[in-house]
Amino acid sequence: MKMSKDTQLAMAAERAREVDARLLRNALPGVASQVSTARSSSARTLLDSRWATNSERLASLDFVTSGDVLSDFKFIDLFAGIGGMRIPFDELGGECVFTSELDEHARSVYEANFGADHVMNTDVTSVDDCPEIVPDHDLVLAGFPCQPFSHAGKKLGFEDTRGTLFFSIANIVKAKQPRVLLLENVRGLKSHDGGNTLRVILGSLKELGYEAHTDVLNARDFGLPQNRNRLFIVAIRSDLLGASEYAFPEPTVSRGDLSVAMALDPSCDSDALTISDRLWDGHQQRRARNQASGKGFGYQIVSPDSPYTATISARYYKDGSEILIAQEGLNPRLLSVREAGNLQGFPSNFQFHESKKQAYKQLGNAVPVNVIRALAAGLSKYLNA
Ligand SMILES: C[S@@+](CC[C@H](N)C(=O)[O-])C[C@H]1O[C@@H](n2cnc3c(N)ncnc32)[C@H](O)[C@@H]1O
């Protein structure tokens, strides 16, 4: 039976309401109710007046702005954490139109710093069957968890990614065809599952019509005294001029110019950060055991003069073993949360979570902002093309 145009339209409107309700259910309760109020008064004005606008928000943060401000590109921030990837694209004048972050503690920090002028999606897989409800955008940012793909599919393309979080990204890309994707992962993604994981990711990006480029960048080459290597995938829609000629940024700072002192805060409460005798003994005993069994170094200690620290991880809050700061005549100390933020390049007035455990964990998961800033500068021409 043929449906009338009115019935078709009514059904489409009903479906749109359903997916909207799903997004709202996933959003933080407070924001969800404001969004529904705003929608029922048929405008975003309520949201805009309640939350700082983009420019007010930027003015309140001491971001380093490049002279090259673009104002008319939109981006989405998936697996957003506390928004490290977002900062440099805000600086360029981009507008974030969709954010997805599963962890409520990370979302609260994100909202405290960036406002909440759009619905915060929680689980990105909730839009797997309705990617069209994600607002149109030019750029996708995603630091996604590394998961193996099934070996059953042999095509090494989009269909092989089903059931993984990468599928959620690729599925939005398929529906929305943004200009550029910037994906971040651990360096180990290159060899993960014998190289199959990266092969499938690159194969599916190709199938979706993108020229993908990969490189490992180290925070030390971009002004941060932290040895942090991360794999970046930049995928540019093949029809854009120069998509295949994209070049990753060159180092912006000479490694020899860095020292750990650059990240340290002389006004931190070093007494409170000094580790207990018990913890210090535990670290030393573990190191002795590790050395005897050839299992690595255990704790790592640096002084302000050291050129760099080890990589801060999401487990730093447990015992700080990967970065201890030497103190004369005292047990070593942990980094303060602010110092951990400095190591990752967060602006000096960025507000971190009040729980130290959450703050260290979120910073260990974050991207080095300086590296993203250098990447953003090189991508602006594709966003503006
Ligand atoms: C490596 S962190 C990303 C860091 C972030 N890009 C930044 O700039 O600071 C990965 C994030 O993905 C989030 N996540 C994991 N599964 C998710 C899902 N299904 N939907 C949304 N976020 C998810 C985690 O909570 C975590 O914060």
The ligand as an ORCA input file, in Angstrom:
! r2SCAN-3c Opt
* xyz 0 1
  C      42.002      8.458     25.668
  S      40.595      9.225     26.326
  C      40.399     10.581     25.224
  C      41.091     11.846     25.625
  C      40.564     13.069     24.976
  N      40.478     12.956     23.529
  C      41.316     14.332     25.341
  O      41.550     15.118     24.466
  O      41.632     14.579     26.498
  C      39.279      8.147     25.804
  C      37.920      8.576     26.346
  O      36.908      7.809     25.697
  C      35.835      7.686     26.610
  N      34.946      6.611     26.118
  C      35.169      5.275     26.160
  N      34.123      4.620     25.608
  C      33.233      5.560     25.196
  C      31.955      5.506     24.549
  N      31.383      4.342     24.251
  N      31.335      6.667     24.252
  C      31.908      7.856     24.587
  N      33.099      7.971     25.208
  C      33.758      6.832     25.510
  C      36.523      7.389     27.937
  O      35.700      7.671     29.046
  C      37.754      8.314     27.846
  O      37.520      9.541     28.498
*
